[in-house]
Amino acid sequence: MDIAKKQYNFTSANVNIHQMTENTIPQSGKLELLTTKEVMELLKVSRVTLHKMRKNGLKAIKIGDSVRFNKSDVEDYLKMNIEQVQSPEVL
């Protein structure tokens, strides 16, 4: 019974890895991963703001204890969440 349970867990892990790979690799096949620090510098935001962005839908990839961001996912997130800033009216 333990062997069947271990096999089931192994199969589930394979499905999760396959789903993650399908959802994170762009159709172009090019995967450009950025570190948390690189994304913070690129967007000029703090770690707290980046964490809020992740909670709000920014996709991240966990590799061991590290978190990486696909550059195209960051760009897509910005396109979906950008707010147009209007210039103030001159009186």
Secondary structure, DSSP 8 states (H G I E B T S, - for coil): -HHHHHHHHHHHHHHHHHHHHHHHS-TT----EEEHHHHHHHHT--HHHHHHHHHTT---EEETTEEEEEHHHHHHHHHHH----------
